[in-house]
Amino acid sequence: MTDINVIMQYVTYGLALIGILAFLVGIVVQVIKEMPVLLKLPTAAVALVVSLILCPATLLALLAYYKQPITWYYVFACIIAAFVVYLVATGGWEKVRAIWERTKYNKKDQGGE
């Protein structure tokens, strides 16, 4: 039973970290998007680059804080997490929800009601 509690605790920490990083990505993008160099770039591309920079920087800071070595699977997981953070920061969950709404089973489509 304690294994489930530990897993749920880590999942909660991970989701909180993704939310915090997505918030920070949104703030950084809003601040730097007005720079003359970045005006012509799409906001989504700027958000992706910021996410791909911010997530590994956060990983390095956490590993330094906890005095842990940098391993290849941490870096790999961090790159994958950067895409999740980008998706959350750019409102991607709304896109996923819209896809779910279009494809989910609907009782009204049966014609019985």
Phi and psi restraints in degrees (range 20) as a CNS / XPLOR table:
assign (resid 1 and name C) (resid 2 and name N)
       (resid 2 and name CA) (resid 2 and name C) 1.0 -70.1 20.0 2
assign (resid 2 and name N) (resid 2 and name CA)
       (resid 2 and name C) (resid 3 and name N) 1.0 -26.1 20.0 2
assign (resid 2 and name C) (resid 3 and name N)
       (resid 3 and name CA) (resid 3 and name C) 1.0 -63.0 20.0 2
assign (resid 3 and name N) (resid 3 and name CA)
       (resid 3 and name C) (resid 4 and name N) 1.0 -40.2 20.0 2
assign (resid 3 and name C) (resid 4 and name N)
       (resid 4 and name CA) (resid 4 and name C) 1.0 -64.0 20.0 2
assign (resid 4 and name N) (resid 4 and name CA)
       (resid 4 and name C) (resid 5 and name N) 1.0 -40.7 20.0 2
assign (resid 4 and name C) (resid 5 and name N)
       (resid 5 and name CA) (resid 5 and name C) 1.0 -63.5 20.0 2
assign (resid 5 and name N) (resid 5 and name CA)
       (resid 5 and name C) (resid 6 and name N) 1.0 -41.2 20.0 2
assign (resid 5 and name C) (resid 6 and name N)
       (resid 6 and name CA) (resid 6 and name C) 1.0 -66.2 20.0 2
assign (resid 6 and name N) (resid 6 and name CA)
       (resid 6 and name C) (resid 7 and name N) 1.0 -43.1 20.0 2
assign (resid 6 and name C) (resid 7 and name N)
       (resid 7 and name CA) (resid 7 and name C) 1.0 -62.9 20.0 2
assign (resid 7 and name N) (resid 7 and name CA)
       (resid 7 and name C) (resid 8 and name N) 1.0 -44.5 20.0 2
assign (resid 7 and name C) (resid 8 and name N)
       (resid 8 and name CA) (resid 8 and name C) 1.0 -64.6 20.0 2
assign (resid 8 and name N) (resid 8 and name CA)
       (resid 8 and name C) (resid 9 and name N) 1.0 -34.6 20.0 2
assign (resid 8 and name C) (resid 9 and name N)
       (resid 9 and name CA) (resid 9 and name C) 1.0 -65.0 20.0 2
assign (resid 9 and name N) (resid 9 and name CA)
       (resid 9 and name C) (resid 10 and name N) 1.0 -43.7 20.0 2
assign (resid 9 and name C) (resid 10 and name N)
       (resid 10 and name CA) (resid 10 and name C) 1.0 -67.9 20.0 2
assign (resid 10 and name N) (resid 10 and name CA)
       (resid 10 and name C) (resid 11 and name N) 1.0 -37.3 20.0 2
assign (resid 10 and name C) (resid 11 and name N)
       (resid 11 and name CA) (resid 11 and name C) 1.0 -63.7 20.0 2
assign (resid 11 and name N) (resid 11 and name CA)
       (resid 11 and name C) (resid 12 and name N) 1.0 -41.7 20.0 2
assign (resid 11 and name C) (resid 12 and name N)
       (resid 12 and name CA) (resid 12 and name C) 1.0 -62.9 20.0 2
assign (resid 12 and name N) (resid 12 and name CA)
       (resid 12 and name C) (resid 13 and name N) 1.0 -44.2 20.0 2
assign (resid 12 and name C) (resid 13 and name N)
       (resid 13 and name CA) (resid 13 and name C) 1.0 -61.5 20.0 2
assign (resid 13 and name N) (resid 13 and name CA)
       (resid 13 and name C) (resid 14 and name N) 1.0 -42.0 20.0 2
assign (resid 13 and name C) (resid 14 and name N)
       (resid 14 and name CA) (resid 14 and name C) 1.0 -63.6 20.0 2
assign (resid 14 and name N) (resid 14 and name CA)
       (resid 14 and name C) (resid 15 and name N) 1.0 -44.2 20.0 2
assign (resid 14 and name C) (resid 15 and name N)
       (resid 15 and name CA) (resid 15 and name C) 1.0 -66.1 20.0 2
assign (resid 15 and name N) (resid 15 and name CA)
       (resid 15 and name C) (resid 16 and name N) 1.0 -38.2 20.0 2
assign (resid 15 and name C) (resid 16 and name N)
       (resid 16 and name CA) (resid 16 and name C) 1.0 -64.8 20.0 2
assign (resid 16 and name N) (resid 16 and name CA)
       (resid 16 and name C) (resid 17 and name N) 1.0 -41.2 20.0 2
assign (resid 16 and name C) (resid 17 and name N)
       (resid 17 and name CA) (resid 17 and name C) 1.0 -65.2 20.0 2
assign (resid 17 and name N) (resid 17 and name CA)
       (resid 17 and name C) (resid 18 and name N) 1.0 -39.9 20.0 2
assign (resid 17 and name C) (resid 18 and name N)
       (resid 18 and name CA) (resid 18 and name C) 1.0 -63.1 20.0 2
assign (resid 18 and name N) (resid 18 and name CA)
       (resid 18 and name C) (resid 19 and name N) 1.0 -42.1 20.0 2
assign (resid 18 and name C) (resid 19 and name N)
       (resid 19 and name CA) (resid 19 and name C) 1.0 -63.7 20.0 2
assign (resid 19 and name N) (resid 19 and name CA)
       (resid 19 and name C) (resid 20 and name N) 1.0 -43.1 20.0 2
assign (resid 19 and name C) (resid 20 and name N)
       (resid 20 and name CA) (resid 20 and name C) 1.0 -65.0 20.0 2
assign (resid 20 and name N) (resid 20 and name CA)
       (resid 20 and name C) (resid 21 and name N) 1.0 -44.3 20.0 2
assign (resid 20 and name C) (resid 21 and name N)
       (resid 21 and name CA) (resid 21 and name C) 1.0 -65.5 20.0 2
assign (resid 21 and name N) (resid 21 and name CA)
       (resid 21 and name C) (resid 22 and name N) 1.0 -38.1 20.0 2
assign (resid 21 and name C) (resid 22 and name N)
       (resid 22 and name CA) (resid 22 and name C) 1.0 -64.5 20.0 2
assign (resid 22 and name N) (resid 22 and name CA)
       (resid 22 and name C) (resid 23 and name N) 1.0 -39.9 20.0 2
assign (resid 22 and name C) (resid 23 and name N)
       (resid 23 and name CA) (resid 23 and name C) 1.0 -62.2 20.0 2
assign (resid 23 and name N) (resid 23 and name CA)
       (resid 23 and name C) (resid 24 and name N) 1.0 -45.0 20.0 2
assign (resid 23 and name C) (resid 24 and name N)
       (resid 24 and name CA) (resid 24 and name C) 1.0 -65.3 20.0 2
assign (resid 24 and name N) (resid 24 and name CA)
       (resid 24 and name C) (resid 25 and name N) 1.0 -39.4 20.0 2
assign (resid 24 and name C) (resid 25 and name N)
       (resid 25 and name CA) (resid 25 and name C) 1.0 -61.4 20.0 2
assign (resid 25 and name N) (resid 25 and name CA)
       (resid 25 and name C) (resid 26 and name N) 1.0 -43.5 20.0 2
assign (resid 25 and name C) (resid 26 and name N)
       (resid 26 and name CA) (resid 26 and name C) 1.0 -61.1 20.0 2
assign (resid 26 and name N) (resid 26 and name CA)
       (resid 26 and name C) (resid 27 and name N) 1.0 -41.9 20.0 2
assign (resid 26 and name C) (resid 27 and name N)
       (resid 27 and name CA) (resid 27 and name C) 1.0 -66.3 20.0 2
assign (resid 27 and name N) (resid 27 and name CA)
       (resid 27 and name C) (resid 28 and name N) 1.0 -47.3 20.0 2
assign (resid 27 and name C) (resid 28 and name N)
       (resid 28 and name CA) (resid 28 and name C) 1.0 -62.0 20.0 2
assign (resid 28 and name N) (resid 28 and name CA)
       (resid 28 and name C) (resid 29 and name N) 1.0 -42.3 20.0 2
assign (resid 28 and name C) (resid 29 and name N)
       (resid 29 and name CA) (resid 29 and name C) 1.0 -63.1 20.0 2
assign (resid 29 and name N) (resid 29 and name CA)
       (resid 29 and name C) (resid 30 and name N) 1.0 -42.7 20.0 2
assign (resid 29 and name C) (resid 30 and name N)
       (resid 30 and name CA) (resid 30 and name C) 1.0 -63.8 20.0 2
assign (resid 30 and name N) (resid 30 and name CA)
       (resid 30 and name C) (resid 31 and name N) 1.0 -33.8 20.0 2
assign (resid 30 and name C) (resid 31 and name N)
       (resid 31 and name CA) (resid 31 and name C) 1.0 -75.5 20.0 2
assign (resid 31 and name N) (resid 31 and name CA)
       (resid 31 and name C) (resid 32 and name N) 1.0 -46.6 20.0 2
assign (resid 31 and name C) (resid 32 and name N)
       (resid 32 and name CA) (resid 32 and name C) 1.0 -86.2 20.0 2
assign (resid 32 and name N) (resid 32 and name CA)
       (resid 32 and name C) (resid 33 and name N) 1.0 -12.8 20.0 2
assign (resid 32 and name C) (resid 33 and name N)
       (resid 33 and name CA) (resid 33 and name C) 1.0 -64.5 20.0 2
assign (resid 33 and name N) (resid 33 and name CA)
       (resid 33 and name C) (resid 34 and name N) 1.0 -25.4 20.0 2
assign (resid 33 and name C) (resid 34 and name N)
       (resid 34 and name CA) (resid 34 and name C) 1.0 -82.2 20.0 2
assign (resid 34 and name N) (resid 34 and name CA)
       (resid 34 and name C) (resid 35 and name N) 1.0 -1.2 20.0 2
assign (resid 34 and name C) (resid 35 and name N)
       (resid 35 and name CA) (resid 35 and name C) 1.0 -68.7 20.0 2
assign (resid 35 and name N) (resid 35 and name CA)
       (resid 35 and name C) (resid 36 and name N) 1.0 141.8 20.0 2
assign (resid 35 and name C) (resid 36 and name N)
       (resid 36 and name CA) (resid 36 and name C) 1.0 -57.9 20.0 2
assign (resid 36 and name N) (resid 36 and name CA)
       (resid 36 and name C) (resid 37 and name N) 1.0 -33.4 20.0 2
assign (resid 36 and name C) (resid 37 and name N)
       (resid 37 and name CA) (resid 37 and name C) 1.0 -68.0 20.0 2
assign (resid 37 and name N) (resid 37 and name CA)
       (resid 37 and name C) (resid 38 and name N) 1.0 -33.7 20.0 2
assign (resid 37 and name C) (resid 38 and name N)
       (resid 38 and name CA) (resid 38 and name C) 1.0 -97.0 20.0 2
assign (resid 38 and name N) (resid 38 and name CA)
       (resid 38 and name C) (resid 39 and name N) 1.0 -0.3 20.0 2
assign (resid 38 and name C) (resid 39 and name N)
       (resid 39 and name CA) (resid 39 and name C) 1.0 -63.0 20.0 2
assign (resid 39 and name N) (resid 39 and name CA)
       (resid 39 and name C) (resid 40 and name N) 1.0 -33.8 20.0 2
assign (resid 39 and name C) (resid 40 and name N)
       (resid 40 and name CA) (resid 40 and name C) 1.0 -84.5 20.0 2
assign (resid 40 and name N) (resid 40 and name CA)
       (resid 40 and name C) (resid 41 and name N) 1.0 -13.3 20.0 2
assign (resid 40 and name C) (resid 41 and name N)
       (resid 41 and name CA) (resid 41 and name C) 1.0 -83.1 20.0 2
assign (resid 41 and name N) (resid 41 and name CA)
       (resid 41 and name C) (resid 42 and name N) 1.0 148.0 20.0 2
assign (resid 41 and name C) (resid 42 and name N)
       (resid 42 and name CA) (resid 42 and name C) 1.0 -66.5 20.0 2
assign (resid 42 and name N) (resid 42 and name CA)
       (resid 42 and name C) (resid 43 and name N) 1.0 144.4 20.0 2
assign (resid 42 and name C) (resid 43 and name N)
       (resid 43 and name CA) (resid 43 and name C) 1.0 -61.3 20.0 2
assign (resid 43 and name N) (resid 43 and name CA)
       (resid 43 and name C) (resid 44 and name N) 1.0 -35.6 20.0 2
assign (resid 43 and name C) (resid 44 and name N)
       (resid 44 and name CA) (resid 44 and name C) 1.0 -63.4 20.0 2
assign (resid 44 and name N) (resid 44 and name CA)
       (resid 44 and name C) (resid 45 and name N) 1.0 -37.7 20.0 2
assign (resid 44 and name C) (resid 45 and name N)
       (resid 45 and name CA) (resid 45 and name C) 1.0 -67.8 20.0 2
assign (resid 45 and name N) (resid 45 and name CA)
       (resid 45 and name C) (resid 46 and name N) 1.0 -39.9 20.0 2
assign (resid 45 and name C) (resid 46 and name N)
       (resid 46 and name CA) (resid 46 and name C) 1.0 -64.0 20.0 2
assign (resid 46 and name N) (resid 46 and name CA)
       (resid 46 and name C) (resid 47 and name N) 1.0 -41.3 20.0 2
assign (resid 46 and name C) (resid 47 and name N)
       (resid 47 and name CA) (resid 47 and name C) 1.0 -63.8 20.0 2
assign (resid 47 and name N) (resid 47 and name CA)
       (resid 47 and name C) (resid 48 and name N) 1.0 -38.5 20.0 2
assign (resid 47 and name C) (resid 48 and name N)
       (resid 48 and name CA) (resid 48 and name C) 1.0 -65.3 20.0 2
assign (resid 48 and name N) (resid 48 and name CA)
       (resid 48 and name C) (resid 49 and name N) 1.0 -44.1 20.0 2
assign (resid 48 and name C) (resid 49 and name N)
       (resid 49 and name CA) (resid 49 and name C) 1.0 -65.1 20.0 2
assign (resid 49 and name N) (resid 49 and name CA)
       (resid 49 and name C) (resid 50 and name N) 1.0 -42.8 20.0 2
assign (resid 49 and name C) (resid 50 and name N)
       (resid 50 and name CA) (resid 50 and name C) 1.0 -62.4 20.0 2
assign (resid 50 and name N) (resid 50 and name CA)
       (resid 50 and name C) (resid 51 and name N) 1.0 -41.4 20.0 2
assign (resid 50 and name C) (resid 51 and name N)
       (resid 51 and name CA) (resid 51 and name C) 1.0 -64.9 20.0 2
assign (resid 51 and name N) (resid 51 and name CA)
       (resid 51 and name C) (resid 52 and name N) 1.0 -40.0 20.0 2
assign (resid 51 and name C) (resid 52 and name N)
       (resid 52 and name CA) (resid 52 and name C) 1.0 -71.5 20.0 2
assign (resid 52 and name N) (resid 52 and name CA)
       (resid 52 and name C) (resid 53 and name N) 1.0 -16.2 20.0 2
assign (resid 52 and name C) (resid 53 and name N)
       (resid 53 and name CA) (resid 53 and name C) 1.0 -93.5 20.0 2
assign (resid 53 and name N) (resid 53 and name CA)
       (resid 53 and name C) (resid 54 and name N) 1.0 -43.8 20.0 2
assign (resid 53 and name C) (resid 54 and name N)
       (resid 54 and name CA) (resid 54 and name C) 1.0 -69.4 20.0 2
assign (resid 54 and name N) (resid 54 and name CA)
       (resid 54 and name C) (resid 55 and name N) 1.0 -39.4 20.0 2
assign (resid 54 and name C) (resid 55 and name N)
       (resid 55 and name CA) (resid 55 and name C) 1.0 -65.7 20.0 2
assign (resid 55 and name N) (resid 55 and name CA)
       (resid 55 and name C) (resid 56 and name N) 1.0 -49.5 20.0 2
assign (resid 55 and name C) (resid 56 and name N)
       (resid 56 and name CA) (resid 56 and name C) 1.0 -63.5 20.0 2
assign (resid 56 and name N) (resid 56 and name CA)
       (resid 56 and name C) (resid 57 and name N) 1.0 -33.6 20.0 2
assign (resid 56 and name C) (resid 57 and name N)
       (resid 57 and name CA) (resid 57 and name C) 1.0 -63.9 20.0 2
assign (resid 57 and name N) (resid 57 and name CA)
       (resid 57 and name C) (resid 58 and name N) 1.0 -40.0 20.0 2
assign (resid 57 and name C) (resid 58 and name N)
       (resid 58 and name CA) (resid 58 and name C) 1.0 -65.7 20.0 2
assign (resid 58 and name N) (resid 58 and name CA)
       (resid 58 and name C) (resid 59 and name N) 1.0 -41.2 20.0 2
assign (resid 58 and name C) (resid 59 and name N)
       (resid 59 and name CA) (resid 59 and name C) 1.0 -60.0 20.0 2
assign (resid 59 and name N) (resid 59 and name CA)
       (resid 59 and name C) (resid 60 and name N) 1.0 -46.9 20.0 2
assign (resid 59 and name C) (resid 60 and name N)
       (resid 60 and name CA) (resid 60 and name C) 1.0 -62.4 20.0 2
assign (resid 60 and name N) (resid 60 and name CA)
       (resid 60 and name C) (resid 61 and name N) 1.0 -39.3 20.0 2
assign (resid 60 and name C) (resid 61 and name N)
       (resid 61 and name CA) (resid 61 and name C) 1.0 -65.3 20.0 2
assign (resid 61 and name N) (resid 61 and name CA)
       (resid 61 and name C) (resid 62 and name N) 1.0 -43.0 20.0 2
assign (resid 61 and name C) (resid 62 and name N)
       (resid 62 and name CA) (resid 62 and name C) 1.0 -66.0 20.0 2
assign (resid 62 and name N) (resid 62 and name CA)
       (resid 62 and name C) (resid 63 and name N) 1.0 -41.6 20.0 2
assign (resid 62 and name C) (resid 63 and name N)
       (resid 63 and name CA) (resid 63 and name C) 1.0 -66.0 20.0 2
assign (resid 63 and name N) (resid 63 and name CA)
       (resid 63 and name C) (resid 64 and name N) 1.0 -36.7 20.0 2
assign (resid 63 and name C) (resid 64 and name N)
       (resid 64 and name CA) (resid 64 and name C) 1.0 -68.3 20.0 2
assign (resid 64 and name N) (resid 64 and name CA)
       (resid 64 and name C) (resid 65 and name N) 1.0 -40.2 20.0 2
assign (resid 64 and name C) (resid 65 and name N)
       (resid 65 and name CA) (resid 65 and name C) 1.0 -63.6 20.0 2
assign (resid 65 and name N) (resid 65 and name CA)
       (resid 65 and name C) (resid 66 and name N) 1.0 -44.0 20.0 2
assign (resid 65 and name C) (resid 66 and name N)
       (resid 66 and name CA) (resid 66 and name C) 1.0 -88.9 20.0 2
assign (resid 66 and name N) (resid 66 and name CA)
       (resid 66 and name C) (resid 67 and name N) 1.0 2.6 20.0 2
assign (resid 66 and name C) (resid 67 and name N)
       (resid 67 and name CA) (resid 67 and name C) 1.0 55.0 20.0 2
assign (resid 67 and name N) (resid 67 and name CA)
       (resid 67 and name C) (resid 68 and name N) 1.0 48.9 20.0 2
assign (resid 67 and name C) (resid 68 and name N)
       (resid 68 and name CA) (resid 68 and name C) 1.0 -108.5 20.0 2
assign (resid 68 and name N) (resid 68 and name CA)
       (resid 68 and name C) (resid 69 and name N) 1.0 150.4 20.0 2
assign (resid 68 and name C) (resid 69 and name N)
       (resid 69 and name CA) (resid 69 and name C) 1.0 -75.8 20.0 2
assign (resid 69 and name N) (resid 69 and name CA)
       (resid 69 and name C) (resid 70 and name N) 1.0 154.3 20.0 2
assign (resid 69 and name C) (resid 70 and name N)
       (resid 70 and name CA) (resid 70 and name C) 1.0 -84.8 20.0 2
assign (resid 70 and name N) (resid 70 and name CA)
       (resid 70 and name C) (resid 71 and name N) 1.0 123.2 20.0 2
assign (resid 70 and name C) (resid 71 and name N)
       (resid 71 and name CA) (resid 71 and name C) 1.0 -118.7 20.0 2
assign (resid 71 and name N) (resid 71 and name CA)
       (resid 71 and name C) (resid 72 and name N) 1.0 160.6 20.0 2
assign (resid 71 and name C) (resid 72 and name N)
       (resid 72 and name CA) (resid 72 and name C) 1.0 -64.6 20.0 2
assign (resid 72 and name N) (resid 72 and name CA)
       (resid 72 and name C) (resid 73 and name N) 1.0 -34.8 20.0 2
assign (resid 72 and name C) (resid 73 and name N)
       (resid 73 and name CA) (resid 73 and name C) 1.0 -74.3 20.0 2
assign (resid 73 and name N) (resid 73 and name CA)
       (resid 73 and name C) (resid 74 and name N) 1.0 -25.4 20.0 2
assign (resid 73 and name C) (resid 74 and name N)
       (resid 74 and name CA) (resid 74 and name C) 1.0 -65.0 20.0 2
assign (resid 74 and name N) (resid 74 and name CA)
       (resid 74 and name C) (resid 75 and name N) 1.0 -44.5 20.0 2
assign (resid 74 and name C) (resid 75 and name N)
       (resid 75 and name CA) (resid 75 and name C) 1.0 -66.0 20.0 2
assign (resid 75 and name N) (resid 75 and name CA)
       (resid 75 and name C) (resid 76 and name N) 1.0 -42.8 20.0 2
assign (resid 75 and name C) (resid 76 and name N)
       (resid 76 and name CA) (resid 76 and name C) 1.0 -61.9 20.0 2
assign (resid 76 and name N) (resid 76 and name CA)
       (resid 76 and name C) (resid 77 and name N) 1.0 -46.8 20.0 2
assign (resid 76 and name C) (resid 77 and name N)
       (resid 77 and name CA) (resid 77 and name C) 1.0 -64.0 20.0 2
assign (resid 77 and name N) (resid 77 and name CA)
       (resid 77 and name C) (resid 78 and name N) 1.0 -33.7 20.0 2
assign (resid 77 and name C) (resid 78 and name N)
       (resid 78 and name CA) (resid 78 and name C) 1.0 -67.1 20.0 2
assign (resid 78 and name N) (resid 78 and name CA)
       (resid 78 and name C) (resid 79 and name N) 1.0 -39.4 20.0 2
assign (resid 78 and name C) (resid 79 and name N)
       (resid 79 and name CA) (resid 79 and name C) 1.0 -65.7 20.0 2
assign (resid 79 and name N) (resid 79 and name CA)
       (resid 79 and name C) (resid 80 and name N) 1.0 -42.3 20.0 2
assign (resid 79 and name C) (resid 80 and name N)
       (resid 80 and name CA) (resid 80 and name C) 1.0 -62.6 20.0 2
assign (resid 80 and name N) (resid 80 and name CA)
       (resid 80 and name C) (resid 81 and name N) 1.0 -43.3 20.0 2
assign (resid 80 and name C) (resid 81 and name N)
       (resid 81 and name CA) (resid 81 and name C) 1.0 -63.9 20.0 2
assign (resid 81 and name N) (resid 81 and name CA)
       (resid 81 and name C) (resid 82 and name N) 1.0 -31.9 20.0 2
assign (resid 81 and name C) (resid 82 and name N)
       (resid 82 and name CA) (resid 82 and name C) 1.0 -62.4 20.0 2
assign (resid 82 and name N) (resid 82 and name CA)
       (resid 82 and name C) (resid 83 and name N) 1.0 -36.7 20.0 2
assign (resid 82 and name C) (resid 83 and name N)
       (resid 83 and name CA) (resid 83 and name C) 1.0 -69.4 20.0 2
assign (resid 83 and name N) (resid 83 and name CA)
       (resid 83 and name C) (resid 84 and name N) 1.0 -36.5 20.0 2
assign (resid 83 and name C) (resid 84 and name N)
       (resid 84 and name CA) (resid 84 and name C) 1.0 -65.3 20.0 2
assign (resid 84 and name N) (resid 84 and name CA)
       (resid 84 and name C) (resid 85 and name N) 1.0 -43.0 20.0 2
assign (resid 84 and name C) (resid 85 and name N)
       (resid 85 and name CA) (resid 85 and name C) 1.0 -61.9 20.0 2
assign (resid 85 and name N) (resid 85 and name CA)
       (resid 85 and name C) (resid 86 and name N) 1.0 -42.4 20.0 2
assign (resid 85 and name C) (resid 86 and name N)
       (resid 86 and name CA) (resid 86 and name C) 1.0 -59.9 20.0 2
assign (resid 86 and name N) (resid 86 and name CA)
       (resid 86 and name C) (resid 87 and name N) 1.0 -44.3 20.0 2
assign (resid 86 and name C) (resid 87 and name N)
       (resid 87 and name CA) (resid 87 and name C) 1.0 -61.6 20.0 2
assign (resid 87 and name N) (resid 87 and name CA)
       (resid 87 and name C) (resid 88 and name N) 1.0 -44.0 20.0 2
assign (resid 87 and name C) (resid 88 and name N)
       (resid 88 and name CA) (resid 88 and name C) 1.0 -67.7 20.0 2
assign (resid 88 and name N) (resid 88 and name CA)
       (resid 88 and name C) (resid 89 and name N) 1.0 -42.1 20.0 2
assign (resid 88 and name C) (resid 89 and name N)
       (resid 89 and name CA) (resid 89 and name C) 1.0 -65.8 20.0 2
assign (resid 89 and name N) (resid 89 and name CA)
       (resid 89 and name C) (resid 90 and name N) 1.0 -30.5 20.0 2
assign (resid 89 and name C) (resid 90 and name N)
       (resid 90 and name CA) (resid 90 and name C) 1.0 -97.6 20.0 2
assign (resid 90 and name N) (resid 90 and name CA)
       (resid 90 and name C) (resid 91 and name N) 1.0 15.2 20.0 2
assign (resid 90 and name C) (resid 91 and name N)
       (resid 91 and name CA) (resid 91 and name C) 1.0 77.9 20.0 2
assign (resid 91 and name N) (resid 91 and name CA)
       (resid 91 and name C) (resid 92 and name N) 1.0 26.6 20.0 2
assign (resid 91 and name C) (resid 92 and name N)
       (resid 92 and name CA) (resid 92 and name C) 1.0 -65.9 20.0 2
assign (resid 92 and name N) (resid 92 and name CA)
       (resid 92 and name C) (resid 93 and name N) 1.0 -25.7 20.0 2
assign (resid 92 and name C) (resid 93 and name N)
       (resid 93 and name CA) (resid 93 and name C) 1.0 -66.3 20.0 2
assign (resid 93 and name N) (resid 93 and name CA)
       (resid 93 and name C) (resid 94 and name N) 1.0 -30.2 20.0 2
assign (resid 93 and name C) (resid 94 and name N)
       (resid 94 and name CA) (resid 94 and name C) 1.0 -66.1 20.0 2
assign (resid 94 and name N) (resid 94 and name CA)
       (resid 94 and name C) (resid 95 and name N) 1.0 -37.3 20.0 2
assign (resid 94 and name C) (resid 95 and name N)
       (resid 95 and name CA) (resid 95 and name C) 1.0 -65.1 20.0 2
assign (resid 95 and name N) (resid 95 and name CA)
       (resid 95 and name C) (resid 96 and name N) 1.0 -43.6 20.0 2
assign (resid 95 and name C) (resid 96 and name N)
       (resid 96 and name CA) (resid 96 and name C) 1.0 -63.4 20.0 2
assign (resid 96 and name N) (resid 96 and name CA)
       (resid 96 and name C) (resid 97 and name N) 1.0 -42.4 20.0 2
assign (resid 96 and name C) (resid 97 and name N)
       (resid 97 and name CA) (resid 97 and name C) 1.0 -63.8 20.0 2
assign (resid 97 and name N) (resid 97 and name CA)
       (resid 97 and name C) (resid 98 and name N) 1.0 -39.9 20.0 2
assign (resid 97 and name C) (resid 98 and name N)
       (resid 98 and name CA) (resid 98 and name C) 1.0 -63.5 20.0 2
assign (resid 98 and name N) (resid 98 and name CA)
       (resid 98 and name C) (resid 99 and name N) 1.0 -39.9 20.0 2
assign (resid 98 and name C) (resid 99 and name N)
       (resid 99 and name CA) (resid 99 and name C) 1.0 -64.3 20.0 2
assign (resid 99 and name N) (resid 99 and name CA)
       (resid 99 and name C) (resid 100 and name N) 1.0 -42.7 20.0 2
assign (resid 99 and name C) (resid 100 and name N)
       (resid 100 and name CA) (resid 100 and name C) 1.0 -61.7 20.0 2
assign (resid 100 and name N) (resid 100 and name CA)
       (resid 100 and name C) (resid 101 and name N) 1.0 -42.6 20.0 2
assign (resid 100 and name C) (resid 101 and name N)
       (resid 101 and name CA) (resid 101 and name C) 1.0 -64.2 20.0 2
assign (resid 101 and name N) (resid 101 and name CA)
       (resid 101 and name C) (resid 102 and name N) 1.0 -34.9 20.0 2
assign (resid 101 and name C) (resid 102 and name N)
       (resid 102 and name CA) (resid 102 and name C) 1.0 -73.6 20.0 2
assign (resid 102 and name N) (resid 102 and name CA)
       (resid 102 and name C) (resid 103 and name N) 1.0 -30.3 20.0 2
assign (resid 102 and name C) (resid 103 and name N)
       (resid 103 and name CA) (resid 103 and name C) 1.0 -105.2 20.0 2
assign (resid 103 and name N) (resid 103 and name CA)
       (resid 103 and name C) (resid 104 and name N) 1.0 -10.1 20.0 2
assign (resid 103 and name C) (resid 104 and name N)
       (resid 104 and name CA) (resid 104 and name C) 1.0 -75.4 20.0 2
assign (resid 104 and name N) (resid 104 and name CA)
       (resid 104 and name C) (resid 105 and name N) 1.0 157.8 20.0 2
assign (resid 104 and name C) (resid 105 and name N)
       (resid 105 and name CA) (resid 105 and name C) 1.0 -66.6 20.0 2
assign (resid 105 and name N) (resid 105 and name CA)
       (resid 105 and name C) (resid 106 and name N) 1.0 133.1 20.0 2
assign (resid 105 and name C) (resid 106 and name N)
       (resid 106 and name CA) (resid 106 and name C) 1.0 -128.3 20.0 2
assign (resid 106 and name N) (resid 106 and name CA)
       (resid 106 and name C) (resid 107 and name N) 1.0 124.5 20.0 2
assign (resid 106 and name C) (resid 107 and name N)
       (resid 107 and name CA) (resid 107 and name C) 1.0 -64.6 20.0 2
assign (resid 107 and name N) (resid 107 and name CA)
       (resid 107 and name C) (resid 108 and name N) 1.0 -28.9 20.0 2
assign (resid 107 and name C) (resid 108 and name N)
       (resid 108 and name CA) (resid 108 and name C) 1.0 -66.2 20.0 2
assign (resid 108 and name N) (resid 108 and name CA)
       (resid 108 and name C) (resid 109 and name N) 1.0 -24.9 20.0 2
assign (resid 108 and name C) (resid 109 and name N)
       (resid 109 and name CA) (resid 109 and name C) 1.0 -72.3 20.0 2
assign (resid 109 and name N) (resid 109 and name CA)
       (resid 109 and name C) (resid 110 and name N) 1.0 -14.1 20.0 2
assign (resid 109 and name C) (resid 110 and name N)
       (resid 110 and name CA) (resid 110 and name C) 1.0 -77.6 20.0 2
assign (resid 110 and name N) (resid 110 and name CA)
       (resid 110 and name C) (resid 111 and name N) 1.0 -20.6 20.0 2
assign (resid 110 and name C) (resid 111 and name N)
       (resid 111 and name CA) (resid 111 and name C) 1.0 83.7 20.0 2
assign (resid 111 and name N) (resid 111 and name CA)
       (resid 111 and name C) (resid 112 and name N) 1.0 -2.3 20.0 2
assign (resid 111 and name C) (resid 112 and name N)
       (resid 112 and name CA) (resid 112 and name C) 1.0 -78.0 20.0 2
assign (resid 112 and name N) (resid 112 and name CA)
       (resid 112 and name C) (resid 113 and name N) 1.0 -21.6 20.0 2
